[in-house]
């Protein structure tokens, strides 16, 4: 079974994000970039499926600038077999990314596509669902457990009321939640081996996909600074301040 995993290049989660002076976007100059944490979980799950003998090949794909090859090489070091970069310097929305991934899916014909449920930069939680709609594949979102059984994949997903298990006919789309697994670290020998694994670079034009967006970012602002808290001596004083100063009761 071929597994396709989508990964995204984002600002490292340990980095404090800064907004550009002109409020046109996030300042990425001299900022450490890494693989989206939810995408790391997706790669790990694919590697575990291969270790179980369920998956025969893992293909990782990313949509982004040429520098995203770094994250693809990381995925290759973690256990993926080959990589595809859809190179685009544009700021693409979720639908454009889903269309590009759909073109890759049509070409590769994987039986299972695994994505992180959301990226920590845009936080949209849309691409996996859009890809499922475009391909017509069954989808299991927010997966905390994935089990492949014959021509089906059973996905345990987290919902407000607890856990829900759905059986999907393959081919299928699965988006990963935090509790699915704990990603491994790439070893130095595997990092060296990853340099020799195939990485193909294609363009949206070569895939025949238009990435024109109907949405435009007008302004990006940092959240307002929170004022310092205070201590009160009694419940009565707390109630008085909530009522007269904060005006929340």
N, C-alpha and C positions, 0 to 999 in steps of 0.2 A: 504494500500500500504506500502510495506517495503522499507525503504530508507537506503542505505549503504553509509557511509561517511568515506573517507580516511583522516587520519591526520598524520602529520610528526613532530618529535621532532627535533628542530633546536636551534641554539644559539639565545638567546633573541635579538630582534632587537635593544634594547638599549645598548647592549654590544659592545665595540670596539673589533673587531676580531684581534687576534694575530696569527702569523705564527710560527710554531715550529722552533727551532734553526737549525735543519737539513733540513728544507724545505720539509719535508715529508707530511705535512698537516697542518690543523688548530689546534692550541692548545686549547683543551677542558678542561684542568685541572682547577678545581675550577671556571668554567664558568657557569653562569646562563643559563639554557635551558628552552625553552617554546614551546608552540604549534605554528607552522608556521602561520603567520597572515592570509594568504589566506585560510588555513584550518579552522581557527576560523570562517571565513565568511561562509564556507561550512556547518559547524555545525549549525551556526545560521539559515541558510536558511532551513535546515532540521527541526529544532525545530519550525520554523514559519509554515512550512507545516503541522506539527503535530498539532499545535495550531489551524490551520484552519480546522482541521478534514480531511485533505487530506492524511496524512501519519498516519499509525497505529503503526509502530515500526521503531525506529532509531537504527541502528547498526553501531558503529564506529570501524574502524580497523586501526592499525598502523603496520608498518614494521620497526623493529629496535631492539635496545638492551632492556634488561629487564627494564631499567630505564624509557623507554617510557610508562610504565604503569602510570606514573605521568600525562602525557598528556592525556591519555585515561580516567583517573579519572576526569580530568578537563572537558573533553567532556561529561562525564556522569553527572557531576554536572550542566552542561549547559542545559541538557534535554535529552540526549541520553539514551536509555533503557538498552543496554548491549554493551560490548566491546570485541574485539578480538585482541590479540597481536601476530603477526608472529615474533617470536623472532629470531634475527640474529645479531651476533656481527660483521659481515663482513660489509665492505663499499660497498653497493649495487648500481648499476647503475639503470637508469630509466627503462630499459627493464626488469631487474630482478624483480624490484618492481612491474611492470605491470603484469608480469607472476604470481607473488604471489597473487596479488589482483584478477587476473582472477580466480585463484583456489578458493579464498574465495567467489567470485561472483557465481561460479558454485555451490558451496555448499549452499550458503544462498539464491540464486535466488531472489535478490531484483528487484523491478520494476524501481528504480531510483538510480543511483550512482552519488554522488556529491564529487568533489575533488577541492582543490585550484588549480588555473591555473598554479602555479609554487611555488617552495620552495625558501626561501630567502637565502639558503646556496649554493646549486648547481645552482639555477636560470635556470634550463634546459627547463621548460615548455614542457615536453615530456610525462609524465606518463599517463595523462588523454587520450591523443590521442592514445598512444600505447595500453592502456587498451581497448579503443573502437575498435581498429583494431583486437585485440586478441579475443574479445567477439563477434564481429560482430554487436554490438549495435550502434544505431544512436548516434551522438555526437553533443553537442552544447557548444562551447568554449567561454571563456571571457564573461560570462553571467553577464549582469547588471540588468536583470529582468527574473524571472522564474514563469510561470503560468501553473498549471496542469489542463487540461480540458479533462475529460473522459479518453480515452486511448492514449492521446497525451500530450506532454509538450511543451509549447511555450516558446522559449528562445530568449530574446532580447540580442544581442551581439554587442560589440563595435568593429567597424572596422574603417579603415582610413577615409572612406567617411562619417562616421556618425554612425547610428544604423541600424542593420539588425535583423529582427525577423524570426526565423526558427521554423517550427512545426516538432517535433520529435515523432515518434511512440515509445511507451513504450515497452520494457525496453530501457533506454537511459542513456548516460553518459553526465554529465554537469560539466564544470569547471568554477569556480567563479572568477569574477573580483572585483576590489576594491569597485566599486559603487553599488554592489548588495544589501548590507545592512551594518548596523553597529552592530558588535557583542555585546552582553550583557555581564555583569559581573556575575560570579557565586556567588550566595548568600551563606552565612554560613550554613543555614539549608540544602540547596541542596548539598553542599560540604560534609556534614555529611551523607546524604542519599546516595551519590555516592559511599561511602565506602562499602555499602551493595549490590550494583548492581553487576550482574555477569560479570566477566572478564576472558575470556578463553585465555590460552597461547598455541600456537601451533608452530611447527618448519617447515621450508621449506621442510625437508625430509618427515614429516608427510603429507604435502600437495602434495608430489610427484613432487616438482619443483626443478630443478637445477638452482642455482644462480651463476654459473661460469661466469665470465666476460671476454670479449675479449678486454677490455679497461683497461689500467693501468695508474695511475697517476704517472708521473715521477718527478714533482717538483711543489711546491706551493710557490708563491712569493707575498709579499705585494706590492701594487702599489707604484710606485716611488713618493717620496715626491715632492709636487709642490713648486716652488720657489715663494717668496713673490712678490706681485704686486707693481707697481710704479705709481706715479702720473705724468702727463705731463701738461704743461702749455698751450698748444695750439693744434689744430687739425694738424697743420703742423708738430709739433714735434711727435705726435702720428703716423702719416703716415710715417715719417722718421724712427721711431723705428720699426714699423711693416715691413718696407721694408728692412732695413739694419741689424737689430738685430734679430728680430723674423723670418725674411725672409718668411713671409706668403703672401706677395703681391709683 
